[in-house]
Amino acid sequence: MTLLDVSDLDSGYGDLQIINGVDMRVGDGEYVTIVGPNGAGKSTVMKTVFGLTTYMGGSIEFEGTEISGYRPEEIISTGIGYVPQSDNVFPSMSVMENLEMGAYILDEVPQDRIDRIFDRFPILEERRTQNAGDLSGGQQQMLAMGRALMLDPDLLLLDEPSAGLAPDLVQDMFDRIDRINDDGTGVLLVEQNAKEALRRCDRGYVLVQGQNRYEDTGDALLADEQVRQDFLGG
């Protein structure tokens, strides 16, 4: 089953078009990575799926429903969670308050959802009363992911989750994403750490200047000599 189906997508910011005719799909429970050079439009694709850019044309279907033109608050309700690269926590609110904000569309915050997040990220339970702004960068990233998982989405969009993390925390972050995916949540990941992301994912897309350049399994893209030379540093 196709979870997300993006077809001939055009988008950008205001009158500036960044994405031109991009095709992309994520299957049910699949782990898909978008890589490419800086300025290729990787994050713009993801933001367009979540309703944060200027939609200019094409189709975005989620679980068979056309969602192009939906507002972010409507998209959350369809079953998509999103974690931006930066400014992704409420720094003056506690860890618990941040998690509760992730379920703001519900009449009541389910305790089992909070328990599940604490099971995935035990450090958040230890810091539950601490302000998010006082957490380390890695802990803030865990909190942002936990908040996005509070509605138990079918698809999780992650924009550069390893950005700014100390090298010894990067592998741990990828491991956590693996476990989220292993639990059945589809993942669409934008990541500058392209080799590691492709090593972990089911399939990958290489974007260049707002257009599809390559699509294949992660392993096949890693083994492609042209991809390695042009985008992976050899």
ABEGO torsion letter per residue (X at the ends): XBABBBBGBBBBBEABBABBGBBBBBBBGBBBBBBEBBGAGAAAAAAAAAGABBBAEEBBBBGGBBABGBBAAAAAAAGBBBBBABGABBAABBAAAAAAAAAAABABBBAAAAAAAAAABAAAAAAAABBAAABBAAAAAAAAAAAAAAAGBABBBBBGAABGBBAAAAAAAAAAAAAAAAAGBBBBBBBABAAAAAAABABBBBBBGGBBABBBBAAAAAABAAAAAAAAGX
